[in-house]
């Protein structure tokens, strides 16, 4: 139980930084989120419990992220200001990464250990995987496709 809690804390912090992709997120109250965003989320996920709301800039546009729990399933949803869903981020145990992703990470980042993973789903785009790897105190955030092709590498915020 304690290891699940620690994994959850580690994954949440690492993956939230990865998801921000260089942007600094601003925590918000529900009242500060556009009603279109709240309505879209609540219609799609009526049983979910909201953990937090935040706002950030991505590619010059303002987006809103809702971190939620639905049962034991943690997911983050990123919306445009008008309530259109852009992305779903779902953490999962690193051991469940597709084999091509694990093999590519092992080959391209030898001596690094995978410490967290999430699946990134965008409408009309193939799924991607966000992974945080660590070697000593050095951490890298890596985004890969399902075949293990590295799409982006960055340092955590």
CNS distance restraints for C-alpha pairs under 8 A (distance, minus, plus):
assign (resid   1 and name CA) (resid   5 and name CA) 6.40 0.50 0.50
assign (resid   2 and name CA) (resid   6 and name CA) 6.22 0.50 0.50
assign (resid   3 and name CA) (resid   7 and name CA) 5.93 0.50 0.50
assign (resid   4 and name CA) (resid   8 and name CA) 6.00 0.50 0.50
assign (resid   5 and name CA) (resid   9 and name CA) 6.29 0.50 0.50
assign (resid   6 and name CA) (resid  10 and name CA) 6.10 0.50 0.50
assign (resid   7 and name CA) (resid  11 and name CA) 5.89 0.50 0.50
assign (resid   8 and name CA) (resid  12 and name CA) 5.89 0.50 0.50
assign (resid   9 and name CA) (resid  13 and name CA) 6.24 0.50 0.50
assign (resid  10 and name CA) (resid  14 and name CA) 6.06 0.50 0.50
assign (resid  10 and name CA) (resid 116 and name CA) 7.51 0.50 0.50
assign (resid  11 and name CA) (resid  15 and name CA) 5.67 0.50 0.50
assign (resid  11 and name CA) (resid  91 and name CA) 7.01 0.50 0.50
assign (resid  11 and name CA) (resid 115 and name CA) 7.67 0.50 0.50
assign (resid  11 and name CA) (resid 116 and name CA) 5.36 0.50 0.50
assign (resid  11 and name CA) (resid 117 and name CA) 7.35 0.50 0.50
assign (resid  12 and name CA) (resid  16 and name CA) 5.81 0.50 0.50
assign (resid  12 and name CA) (resid  91 and name CA) 7.92 0.50 0.50
assign (resid  13 and name CA) (resid  17 and name CA) 6.36 0.50 0.50
assign (resid  14 and name CA) (resid  18 and name CA) 6.33 0.50 0.50
assign (resid  14 and name CA) (resid 116 and name CA) 7.20 0.50 0.50
assign (resid  14 and name CA) (resid 132 and name CA) 6.86 0.50 0.50
assign (resid  14 and name CA) (resid 156 and name CA) 7.49 0.50 0.50
assign (resid  15 and name CA) (resid  19 and name CA) 5.96 0.50 0.50
assign (resid  15 and name CA) (resid  91 and name CA) 7.69 0.50 0.50
assign (resid  15 and name CA) (resid 116 and name CA) 7.31 0.50 0.50
assign (resid  15 and name CA) (resid 117 and name CA) 7.44 0.50 0.50
assign (resid  15 and name CA) (resid 118 and name CA) 7.19 0.50 0.50
assign (resid  15 and name CA) (resid 130 and name CA) 7.49 0.50 0.50
assign (resid  15 and name CA) (resid 131 and name CA) 7.81 0.50 0.50
assign (resid  15 and name CA) (resid 132 and name CA) 7.46 0.50 0.50
assign (resid  16 and name CA) (resid  20 and name CA) 6.29 0.50 0.50
assign (resid  17 and name CA) (resid  21 and name CA) 6.98 0.50 0.50
assign (resid  17 and name CA) (resid  22 and name CA) 7.91 0.50 0.50
assign (resid  17 and name CA) (resid 156 and name CA) 6.09 0.50 0.50
assign (resid  17 and name CA) (resid 157 and name CA) 6.08 0.50 0.50
assign (resid  18 and name CA) (resid  22 and name CA) 7.91 0.50 0.50
assign (resid  18 and name CA) (resid 130 and name CA) 7.17 0.50 0.50
assign (resid  18 and name CA) (resid 132 and name CA) 7.88 0.50 0.50
assign (resid  18 and name CA) (resid 141 and name CA) 6.20 0.50 0.50
assign (resid  18 and name CA) (resid 156 and name CA) 6.53 0.50 0.50
assign (resid  19 and name CA) (resid  89 and name CA) 7.93 0.50 0.50
assign (resid  20 and name CA) (resid  24 and name CA) 6.61 0.50 0.50
assign (resid  20 and name CA) (resid  25 and name CA) 6.85 0.50 0.50
assign (resid  20 and name CA) (resid  56 and name CA) 7.47 0.50 0.50
assign (resid  20 and name CA) (resid  58 and name CA) 7.94 0.50 0.50
assign (resid  21 and name CA) (resid  58 and name CA) 7.84 0.50 0.50
assign (resid  22 and name CA) (resid 157 and name CA) 7.01 0.50 0.50
assign (resid  23 and name CA) (resid  56 and name CA) 6.23 0.50 0.50
assign (resid  23 and name CA) (resid  57 and name CA) 6.01 0.50 0.50
assign (resid  23 and name CA) (resid  58 and name CA) 6.72 0.50 0.50
assign (resid  24 and name CA) (resid  56 and name CA) 6.12 0.50 0.50
assign (resid  24 and name CA) (resid  57 and name CA) 7.59 0.50 0.50
assign (resid  25 and name CA) (resid  54 and name CA) 6.00 0.50 0.50
assign (resid  25 and name CA) (resid  55 and name CA) 5.47 0.50 0.50
assign (resid  25 and name CA) (resid  56 and name CA) 4.61 0.50 0.50
assign (resid  25 and name CA) (resid  57 and name CA) 7.76 0.50 0.50
assign (resid  26 and name CA) (resid  54 and name CA) 5.24 0.50 0.50
assign (resid  26 and name CA) (resid  55 and name CA) 5.15 0.50 0.50
assign (resid  26 and name CA) (resid  56 and name CA) 6.28 0.50 0.50
assign (resid  27 and name CA) (resid  52 and name CA) 7.30 0.50 0.50
assign (resid  27 and name CA) (resid  53 and name CA) 5.93 0.50 0.50
assign (resid  27 and name CA) (resid  54 and name CA) 4.27 0.50 0.50
assign (resid  27 and name CA) (resid  55 and name CA) 6.54 0.50 0.50
assign (resid  28 and name CA) (resid  32 and name CA) 5.91 0.50 0.50
assign (resid  28 and name CA) (resid  33 and name CA) 7.05 0.50 0.50
assign (resid  28 and name CA) (resid  52 and name CA) 7.52 0.50 0.50
assign (resid  28 and name CA) (resid  53 and name CA) 5.28 0.50 0.50
assign (resid  28 and name CA) (resid  54 and name CA) 5.13 0.50 0.50
assign (resid  28 and name CA) (resid  55 and name CA) 7.02 0.50 0.50
assign (resid  29 and name CA) (resid  33 and name CA) 7.02 0.50 0.50
assign (resid  29 and name CA) (resid  52 and name CA) 7.79 0.50 0.50
assign (resid  29 and name CA) (resid  53 and name CA) 6.40 0.50 0.50
assign (resid  30 and name CA) (resid  38 and name CA) 7.79 0.50 0.50
assign (resid  30 and name CA) (resid  53 and name CA) 6.68 0.50 0.50
assign (resid  33 and name CA) (resid  37 and name CA) 6.79 0.50 0.50
assign (resid  33 and name CA) (resid  38 and name CA) 6.86 0.50 0.50
assign (resid  33 and name CA) (resid  53 and name CA) 7.47 0.50 0.50
assign (resid  33 and name CA) (resid  64 and name CA) 7.40 0.50 0.50
assign (resid  34 and name CA) (resid  38 and name CA) 6.63 0.50 0.50
assign (resid  34 and name CA) (resid  81 and name CA) 6.52 0.50 0.50
assign (resid  34 and name CA) (resid  82 and name CA) 7.56 0.50 0.50
assign (resid  34 and name CA) (resid  83 and name CA) 7.91 0.50 0.50
assign (resid  35 and name CA) (resid  39 and name CA) 5.91 0.50 0.50
assign (resid  36 and name CA) (resid  40 and name CA) 6.06 0.50 0.50
assign (resid  36 and name CA) (resid  81 and name CA) 7.30 0.50 0.50
assign (resid  36 and name CA) (resid  82 and name CA) 5.57 0.50 0.50
assign (resid  36 and name CA) (resid  83 and name CA) 4.73 0.50 0.50
assign (resid  37 and name CA) (resid  41 and name CA) 6.22 0.50 0.50
assign (resid  37 and name CA) (resid  64 and name CA) 7.55 0.50 0.50
assign (resid  37 and name CA) (resid  79 and name CA) 6.42 0.50 0.50
assign (resid  37 and name CA) (resid  80 and name CA) 7.41 0.50 0.50
assign (resid  37 and name CA) (resid  81 and name CA) 6.60 0.50 0.50
assign (resid  37 and name CA) (resid  82 and name CA) 6.47 0.50 0.50
assign (resid  37 and name CA) (resid  83 and name CA) 4.05 0.50 0.50
assign (resid  37 and name CA) (resid  84 and name CA) 7.45 0.50 0.50
assign (resid  38 and name CA) (resid  42 and name CA) 6.07 0.50 0.50
assign (resid  38 and name CA) (resid  83 and name CA) 7.55 0.50 0.50
assign (resid  39 and name CA) (resid  43 and name CA) 5.99 0.50 0.50
assign (resid  39 and name CA) (resid  83 and name CA) 7.62 0.50 0.50
assign (resid  40 and name CA) (resid  44 and name CA) 6.27 0.50 0.50
assign (resid  40 and name CA) (resid  83 and name CA) 5.74 0.50 0.50
assign (resid  40 and name CA) (resid  84 and name CA) 7.54 0.50 0.50
assign (resid  41 and name CA) (resid  45 and name CA) 5.90 0.50 0.50
assign (resid  41 and name CA) (resid  46 and name CA) 7.84 0.50 0.50
assign (resid  42 and name CA) (resid  46 and name CA) 4.99 0.50 0.50
assign (resid  42 and name CA) (resid  48 and name CA) 7.89 0.50 0.50
assign (resid  47 and name CA) (resid  70 and name CA) 6.27 0.50 0.50
assign (resid  48 and name CA) (resid  68 and name CA) 6.19 0.50 0.50
assign (resid  48 and name CA) (resid  69 and name CA) 5.49 0.50 0.50
assign (resid  48 and name CA) (resid  70 and name CA) 4.33 0.50 0.50
assign (resid  48 and name CA) (resid  71 and name CA) 7.48 0.50 0.50
assign (resid  49 and name CA) (resid  68 and name CA) 5.47 0.50 0.50
assign (resid  49 and name CA) (resid  69 and name CA) 5.20 0.50 0.50
assign (resid  49 and name CA) (resid  70 and name CA) 6.22 0.50 0.50
assign (resid  50 and name CA) (resid  66 and name CA) 6.78 0.50 0.50
assign (resid  50 and name CA) (resid  67 and name CA) 5.96 0.50 0.50
assign (resid  50 and name CA) (resid  68 and name CA) 4.39 0.50 0.50
assign (resid  50 and name CA) (resid  69 and name CA) 6.52 0.50 0.50
assign (resid  51 and name CA) (resid  66 and name CA) 7.50 0.50 0.50
assign (resid  51 and name CA) (resid  67 and name CA) 5.30 0.50 0.50
assign (resid  51 and name CA) (resid  68 and name CA) 5.13 0.50 0.50
assign (resid  51 and name CA) (resid  69 and name CA) 7.06 0.50 0.50
assign (resid  52 and name CA) (resid  66 and name CA) 5.91 0.50 0.50
assign (resid  52 and name CA) (resid  67 and name CA) 5.23 0.50 0.50
assign (resid  52 and name CA) (resid  68 and name CA) 7.18 0.50 0.50
assign (resid  53 and name CA) (resid  64 and name CA) 7.11 0.50 0.50
assign (resid  53 and name CA) (resid  65 and name CA) 5.77 0.50 0.50
assign (resid  53 and name CA) (resid  66 and name CA) 4.75 0.50 0.50
assign (resid  53 and name CA) (resid  67 and name CA) 6.48 0.50 0.50
assign (resid  54 and name CA) (resid  64 and name CA) 5.66 0.50 0.50
assign (resid  54 and name CA) (resid  65 and name CA) 5.20 0.50 0.50
assign (resid  54 and name CA) (resid  66 and name CA) 6.65 0.50 0.50
assign (resid  55 and name CA) (resid  62 and name CA) 6.83 0.50 0.50
assign (resid  55 and name CA) (resid  63 and name CA) 5.75 0.50 0.50
assign (resid  55 and name CA) (resid  64 and name CA) 4.54 0.50 0.50
assign (resid  55 and name CA) (resid  65 and name CA) 6.25 0.50 0.50
assign (resid  56 and name CA) (resid  62 and name CA) 5.71 0.50 0.50
assign (resid  56 and name CA) (resid  63 and name CA) 5.58 0.50 0.50
assign (resid  56 and name CA) (resid  64 and name CA) 6.55 0.50 0.50
assign (resid  57 and name CA) (resid  61 and name CA) 5.39 0.50 0.50
assign (resid  57 and name CA) (resid  62 and name CA) 4.59 0.50 0.50
assign (resid  57 and name CA) (resid  63 and name CA) 6.15 0.50 0.50
assign (resid  58 and name CA) (resid  62 and name CA) 6.40 0.50 0.50
assign (resid  58 and name CA) (resid  63 and name CA) 6.88 0.50 0.50
assign (resid  62 and name CA) (resid  80 and name CA) 6.89 0.50 0.50
assign (resid  62 and name CA) (resid  81 and name CA) 6.76 0.50 0.50
assign (resid  63 and name CA) (resid  78 and name CA) 6.56 0.50 0.50
assign (resid  63 and name CA) (resid  79 and name CA) 5.63 0.50 0.50
assign (resid  63 and name CA) (resid  80 and name CA) 4.86 0.50 0.50
assign (resid  63 and name CA) (resid  81 and name CA) 6.11 0.50 0.50
assign (resid  64 and name CA) (resid  78 and name CA) 5.55 0.50 0.50
assign (resid  64 and name CA) (resid  79 and name CA) 5.19 0.50 0.50
assign (resid  64 and name CA) (resid  80 and name CA) 6.38 0.50 0.50
assign (resid  64 and name CA) (resid  81 and name CA) 6.97 0.50 0.50
assign (resid  65 and name CA) (resid  76 and name CA) 6.58 0.50 0.50
assign (resid  65 and name CA) (resid  77 and name CA) 5.50 0.50 0.50
assign (resid  65 and name CA) (resid  78 and name CA) 4.37 0.50 0.50
assign (resid  65 and name CA) (resid  79 and name CA) 6.36 0.50 0.50
assign (resid  66 and name CA) (resid  76 and name CA) 5.50 0.50 0.50
assign (resid  66 and name CA) (resid  77 and name CA) 5.23 0.50 0.50
assign (resid  66 and name CA) (resid  78 and name CA) 6.52 0.50 0.50
assign (resid  67 and name CA) (resid  74 and name CA) 7.59 0.50 0.50
assign (resid  67 and name CA) (resid  75 and name CA) 6.14 0.50 0.50
assign (resid  67 and name CA) (resid  76 and name CA) 4.33 0.50 0.50
assign (resid  67 and name CA) (resid  77 and name CA) 6.59 0.50 0.50
assign (resid  68 and name CA) (resid  74 and name CA) 5.79 0.50 0.50
assign (resid  68 and name CA) (resid  75 and name CA) 5.46 0.50 0.50
assign (resid  68 and name CA) (resid  76 and name CA) 5.94 0.50 0.50
assign (resid  69 and name CA) (resid  73 and name CA) 5.56 0.50 0.50
assign (resid  69 and name CA) (resid  74 and name CA) 4.51 0.50 0.50
assign (resid  69 and name CA) (resid  75 and name CA) 6.36 0.50 0.50
assign (resid  70 and name CA) (resid  74 and name CA) 6.48 0.50 0.50
assign (resid  70 and name CA) (resid  75 and name CA) 7.96 0.50 0.50
assign (resid  74 and name CA) (resid  90 and name CA) 6.42 0.50 0.50
assign (resid  74 and name CA) (resid  91 and name CA) 6.99 0.50 0.50
assign (resid  75 and name CA) (resid  88 and name CA) 6.88 0.50 0.50
assign (resid  75 and name CA) (resid  89 and name CA) 5.67 0.50 0.50
assign (resid  75 and name CA) (resid  90 and name CA) 4.70 0.50 0.50
assign (resid  75 and name CA) (resid  91 and name CA) 7.08 0.50 0.50
assign (resid  76 and name CA) (resid  88 and name CA) 5.73 0.50 0.50
assign (resid  76 and name CA) (resid  89 and name CA) 5.01 0.50 0.50
assign (resid  76 and name CA) (resid  90 and name CA) 6.52 0.50 0.50
assign (resid  77 and name CA) (resid  85 and name CA) 7.13 0.50 0.50
assign (resid  77 and name CA) (resid  86 and name CA) 7.67 0.50 0.50
assign (resid  77 and name CA) (resid  87 and name CA) 5.88 0.50 0.50
assign (resid  77 and name CA) (resid  88 and name CA) 4.67 0.50 0.50
assign (resid  77 and name CA) (resid  89 and name CA) 6.42 0.50 0.50
assign (resid  78 and name CA) (resid  85 and name CA) 6.03 0.50 0.50
assign (resid  78 and name CA) (resid  86 and name CA) 5.48 0.50 0.50
assign (resid  78 and name CA) (resid  87 and name CA) 5.10 0.50 0.50
assign (resid  78 and name CA) (resid  88 and name CA) 6.38 0.50 0.50
assign (resid  79 and name CA) (resid  83 and name CA) 5.55 0.50 0.50
assign (resid  79 and name CA) (resid  84 and name CA) 5.35 0.50 0.50
assign (resid  79 and name CA) (resid  85 and name CA) 4.47 0.50 0.50
assign (resid  79 and name CA) (resid  86 and name CA) 5.30 0.50 0.50
assign (resid  79 and name CA) (resid  87 and name CA) 7.19 0.50 0.50
assign (resid  80 and name CA) (resid  84 and name CA) 5.27 0.50 0.50
assign (resid  80 and name CA) (resid  85 and name CA) 6.58 0.50 0.50
assign (resid  80 and name CA) (resid  86 and name CA) 6.75 0.50 0.50
assign (resid  85 and name CA) (resid 123 and name CA) 7.84 0.50 0.50
assign (resid  86 and name CA) (resid 122 and name CA) 5.90 0.50 0.50
assign (resid  86 and name CA) (resid 123 and name CA) 6.65 0.50 0.50
assign (resid  87 and name CA) (resid 120 and name CA) 6.72 0.50 0.50
assign (resid  87 and name CA) (resid 121 and name CA) 5.52 0.50 0.50
assign (resid  87 and name CA) (resid 122 and name CA) 4.59 0.50 0.50
assign (resid  87 and name CA) (resid 123 and name CA) 7.08 0.50 0.50
assign (resid  88 and name CA) (resid 119 and name CA) 7.90 0.50 0.50
assign (resid  88 and name CA) (resid 120 and name CA) 5.77 0.50 0.50
assign (resid  88 and name CA) (resid 121 and name CA) 5.09 0.50 0.50
assign (resid  88 and name CA) (resid 122 and name CA) 6.59 0.50 0.50
assign (resid  89 and name CA) (resid 118 and name CA) 6.33 0.50 0.50
assign (resid  89 and name CA) (resid 119 and name CA) 5.72 0.50 0.50
assign (resid  89 and name CA) (resid 120 and name CA) 4.80 0.50 0.50
assign (resid  89 and name CA) (resid 121 and name CA) 6.57 0.50 0.50
assign (resid  90 and name CA) (resid 118 and name CA) 5.14 0.50 0.50
assign (resid  90 and name CA) (resid 119 and name CA) 5.20 0.50 0.50
assign (resid  90 and name CA) (resid 120 and name CA) 6.73 0.50 0.50
assign (resid  91 and name CA) (resid 116 and name CA) 7.61 0.50 0.50
assign (resid  91 and name CA) (resid 117 and name CA) 5.72 0.50 0.50
assign (resid  91 and name CA) (resid 118 and name CA) 3.89 0.50 0.50
assign (resid  91 and name CA) (resid 119 and name CA) 6.32 0.50 0.50
assign (resid  92 and name CA) (resid  96 and name CA) 7.12 0.50 0.50
assign (resid  92 and name CA) (resid 116 and name CA) 7.62 0.50 0.50
assign (resid  92 and name CA) (resid 117 and name CA) 5.87 0.50 0.50
assign (resid  92 and name CA) (resid 118 and name CA) 5.66 0.50 0.50
assign (resid  92 and name CA) (resid 119 and name CA) 7.59 0.50 0.50
assign (resid  93 and name CA) (resid  97 and name CA) 7.73 0.50 0.50
assign (resid  93 and name CA) (resid 116 and name CA) 6.87 0.50 0.50
assign (resid  93 and name CA) (resid 117 and name CA) 6.45 0.50 0.50
assign (resid  94 and name CA) (resid 114 and name CA) 6.63 0.50 0.50
assign (resid  94 and name CA) (resid 115 and name CA) 7.02 0.50 0.50
assign (resid  94 and name CA) (resid 116 and name CA) 5.74 0.50 0.50
assign (resid  94 and name CA) (resid 117 and name CA) 5.22 0.50 0.50
assign (resid  97 and name CA) (resid 101 and name CA) 6.41 0.50 0.50
assign (resid  97 and name CA) (resid 102 and name CA) 6.33 0.50 0.50
assign (resid  97 and name CA) (resid 117 and name CA) 7.54 0.50 0.50
assign (resid  98 and name CA) (resid 102 and name CA) 6.48 0.50 0.50
assign (resid  98 and name CA) (resid 146 and name CA) 6.69 0.50 0.50
assign (resid  99 and name CA) (resid 103 and name CA) 6.04 0.50 0.50
assign (resid 100 and name CA) (resid 104 and name CA) 6.06 0.50 0.50
assign (resid 100 and name CA) (resid 146 and name CA) 6.97 0.50 0.50
assign (resid 100 and name CA) (resid 147 and name CA) 5.27 0.50 0.50
assign (resid 100 and name CA) (resid 148 and name CA) 4.97 0.50 0.50
assign (resid 101 and name CA) (resid 105 and name CA) 6.13 0.50 0.50
assign (resid 101 and name CA) (resid 144 and name CA) 6.95 0.50 0.50
assign (resid 101 and name CA) (resid 145 and name CA) 7.54 0.50 0.50
assign (resid 101 and name CA) (resid 146 and name CA) 6.35 0.50 0.50
assign (resid 101 and name CA) (resid 147 and name CA) 6.12 0.50 0.50
assign (resid 101 and name CA) (resid 148 and name CA) 3.89 0.50 0.50
assign (resid 101 and name CA) (resid 149 and name CA) 7.49 0.50 0.50
assign (resid 102 and name CA) (resid 106 and name CA) 6.11 0.50 0.50
assign (resid 102 and name CA) (resid 148 and name CA) 7.31 0.50 0.50
assign (resid 103 and name CA) (resid 107 and name CA) 6.17 0.50 0.50
assign (resid 103 and name CA) (resid 148 and name CA) 7.32 0.50 0.50
assign (resid 104 and name CA) (resid 108 and name CA) 5.95 0.50 0.50
assign (resid 104 and name CA) (resid 148 and name CA) 5.22 0.50 0.50
assign (resid 104 and name CA) (resid 149 and name CA) 7.19 0.50 0.50
assign (resid 104 and name CA) (resid 150 and name CA) 7.97 0.50 0.50
assign (resid 105 and name CA) (resid 109 and name CA) 5.45 0.50 0.50
assign (resid 105 and name CA) (resid 110 and name CA) 7.56 0.50 0.50
assign (resid 105 and name CA) (resid 148 and name CA) 7.42 0.50 0.50
assign (resid 106 and name CA) (resid 110 and name CA) 5.30 0.50 0.50
assign (resid 106 and name CA) (resid 111 and name CA) 7.79 0.50 0.50
assign (resid 106 and name CA) (resid 112 and name CA) 7.56 0.50 0.50
assign (resid 111 and name CA) (resid 135 and name CA) 6.34 0.50 0.50
assign (resid 112 and name CA) (resid 133 and name CA) 5.78 0.50 0.50
assign (resid 112 and name CA) (resid 134 and name CA) 5.05 0.50 0.50
assign (resid 112 and name CA) (resid 135 and name CA) 4.55 0.50 0.50
assign (resid 113 and name CA) (resid 133 and name CA) 5.29 0.50 0.50
assign (resid 113 and name CA) (resid 134 and name CA) 5.18 0.50 0.50
assign (resid 113 and name CA) (resid 135 and name CA) 6.37 0.50 0.50
assign (resid 114 and name CA) (resid 131 and name CA) 7.00 0.50 0.50
assign (resid 114 and name CA) (resid 132 and name CA) 6.02 0.50 0.50
assign (resid 114 and name CA) (resid 133 and name CA) 4.35 0.50 0.50
assign (resid 114 and name CA) (resid 134 and name CA) 6.47 0.50 0.50
assign (resid 115 and name CA) (resid 131 and name CA) 7.64 0.50 0.50
assign (resid 115 and name CA) (resid 132 and name CA) 5.73 0.50 0.50
assign (resid 115 and name CA) (resid 133 and name CA) 5.60 0.50 0.50
assign (resid 115 and name CA) (resid 134 and name CA) 6.79 0.50 0.50
assign (resid 116 and name CA) (resid 131 and name CA) 5.72 0.50 0.50
assign (resid 116 and name CA) (resid 132 and name CA) 5.28 0.50 0.50
assign (resid 116 and name CA) (resid 133 and name CA) 7.31 0.50 0.50
assign (resid 117 and name CA) (resid 129 and name CA) 6.90 0.50 0.50
assign (resid 117 and name CA) (resid 130 and name CA) 5.64 0.50 0.50
assign (resid 117 and name CA) (resid 131 and name CA) 4.42 0.50 0.50
assign (resid 117 and name CA) (resid 132 and name CA) 6.49 0.50 0.50
assign (resid 118 and name CA) (resid 129 and name CA) 5.68 0.50 0.50
assign (resid 118 and name CA) (resid 130 and name CA) 5.16 0.50 0.50
assign (resid 118 and name CA) (resid 131 and name CA) 6.49 0.50 0.50
assign (resid 119 and name CA) (resid 127 and name CA) 6.89 0.50 0.50
assign (resid 119 and name CA) (resid 128 and name CA) 5.96 0.50 0.50
assign (resid 119 and name CA) (resid 129 and name CA) 4.68 0.50 0.50
assign (resid 119 and name CA) (resid 130 and name CA) 6.33 0.50 0.50
assign (resid 120 and name CA) (resid 127 and name CA) 5.74 0.50 0.50
assign (resid 120 and name CA) (resid 128 and name CA) 5.05 0.50 0.50
assign (resid 120 and name CA) (resid 129 and name CA) 5.69 0.50 0.50
assign (resid 120 and name CA) (resid 130 and name CA) 6.85 0.50 0.50
assign (resid 121 and name CA) (resid 125 and name CA) 7.43 0.50 0.50
assign (resid 121 and name CA) (resid 126 and name CA) 7.22 0.50 0.50
assign (resid 121 and name CA) (resid 127 and name CA) 4.94 0.50 0.50
assign (resid 121 and name CA) (resid 128 and name CA) 6.65 0.50 0.50
assign (resid 122 and name CA) (resid 126 and name CA) 7.21 0.50 0.50
assign (resid 122 and name CA) (resid 127 and name CA) 6.84 0.50 0.50
assign (resid 126 and name CA) (resid 145 and name CA) 7.62 0.50 0.50
assign (resid 127 and name CA) (resid 145 and name CA) 6.74 0.50 0.50
assign (resid 127 and name CA) (resid 146 and name CA) 6.97 0.50 0.50
assign (resid 128 and name CA) (resid 143 and name CA) 6.78 0.50 0.50
assign (resid 128 and name CA) (resid 144 and name CA) 5.65 0.50 0.50
assign (resid 128 and name CA) (resid 145 and name CA) 4.61 0.50 0.50
assign (resid 128 and name CA) (resid 146 and name CA) 6.22 0.50 0.50
assign (resid 129 and name CA) (resid 143 and name CA) 5.54 0.50 0.50
assign (resid 129 and name CA) (resid 144 and name CA) 5.21 0.50 0.50
assign (resid 129 and name CA) (resid 145 and name CA) 6.21 0.50 0.50
assign (resid 129 and name CA) (resid 146 and name CA) 7.20 0.50 0.50
assign (resid 130 and name CA) (resid 141 and name CA) 7.02 0.50 0.50
assign (resid 130 and name CA) (resid 142 and name CA) 5.80 0.50 0.50
assign (resid 130 and name CA) (resid 143 and name CA) 4.54 0.50 0.50
assign (resid 130 and name CA) (resid 144 and name CA) 6.63 0.50 0.50
assign (resid 131 and name CA) (resid 141 and name CA) 5.75 0.50 0.50
assign (resid 131 and name CA) (resid 142 and name CA) 5.15 0.50 0.50
assign (resid 131 and name CA) (resid 143 and name CA) 6.26 0.50 0.50
assign (resid 131 and name CA) (resid 144 and name CA) 7.97 0.50 0.50
assign (resid 132 and name CA) (resid 139 and name CA) 6.82 0.50 0.50
assign (resid 132 and name CA) (resid 140 and name CA) 5.69 0.50 0.50
assign (resid 132 and name CA) (resid 141 and name CA) 4.52 0.50 0.50
assign (resid 132 and name CA) (resid 142 and name CA) 6.21 0.50 0.50
assign (resid 133 and name CA) (resid 139 and name CA) 5.67 0.50 0.50
assign (resid 133 and name CA) (resid 140 and name CA) 5.38 0.50 0.50
assign (resid 133 and name CA) (resid 141 and name CA) 6.48 0.50 0.50
assign (resid 133 and name CA) (resid 142 and name CA) 7.60 0.50 0.50
assign (resid 134 and name CA) (resid 138 and name CA) 5.60 0.50 0.50
assign (resid 134 and name CA) (resid 139 and name CA) 4.41 0.50 0.50
assign (resid 134 and name CA) (resid 140 and name CA) 6.44 0.50 0.50
assign (resid 135 and name CA) (resid 139 and name CA) 6.53 0.50 0.50
assign (resid 139 and name CA) (resid 155 and name CA) 6.42 0.50 0.50
assign (resid 139 and name CA) (resid 156 and name CA) 6.79 0.50 0.50
assign (resid 140 and name CA) (resid 153 and name CA) 6.72 0.50 0.50
assign (resid 140 and name CA) (resid 154 and name CA) 5.78 0.50 0.50
assign (resid 140 and name CA) (resid 155 and name CA) 4.86 0.50 0.50
assign (resid 140 and name CA) (resid 156 and name CA) 6.38 0.50 0.50
assign (resid 141 and name CA) (resid 153 and name CA) 5.59 0.50 0.50
assign (resid 141 and name CA) (resid 154 and name CA) 5.17 0.50 0.50
assign (resid 141 and name CA) (resid 155 and name CA) 5.84 0.50 0.50
assign (resid 141 and name CA) (resid 156 and name CA) 6.30 0.50 0.50
assign (resid 142 and name CA) (resid 150 and name CA) 6.90 0.50 0.50
assign (resid 142 and name CA) (resid 151 and name CA) 7.55 0.50 0.50
assign (resid 142 and name CA) (resid 152 and name CA) 5.75 0.50 0.50
assign (resid 142 and name CA) (resid 153 and name CA) 4.51 0.50 0.50
assign (resid 142 and name CA) (resid 154 and name CA) 6.61 0.50 0.50
assign (resid 143 and name CA) (resid 150 and name CA) 5.96 0.50 0.50
assign (resid 143 and name CA) (resid 151 and name CA) 5.44 0.50 0.50
assign (resid 143 and name CA) (resid 152 and name CA) 5.15 0.50 0.50
assign (resid 143 and name CA) (resid 153 and name CA) 6.46 0.50 0.50
assign (resid 144 and name CA) (resid 148 and name CA) 5.57 0.50 0.50
assign (resid 144 and name CA) (resid 149 and name CA) 5.35 0.50 0.50
assign (resid 144 and name CA) (resid 150 and name CA) 4.44 0.50 0.50
assign (resid 144 and name CA) (resid 151 and name CA) 5.26 0.50 0.50
assign (resid 144 and name CA) (resid 152 and name CA) 7.20 0.50 0.50
assign (resid 145 and name CA) (resid 149 and name CA) 5.50 0.50 0.50
assign (resid 145 and name CA) (resid 150 and name CA) 6.81 0.50 0.50
assign (resid 145 and name CA) (resid 151 and name CA) 7.04 0.50 0.50
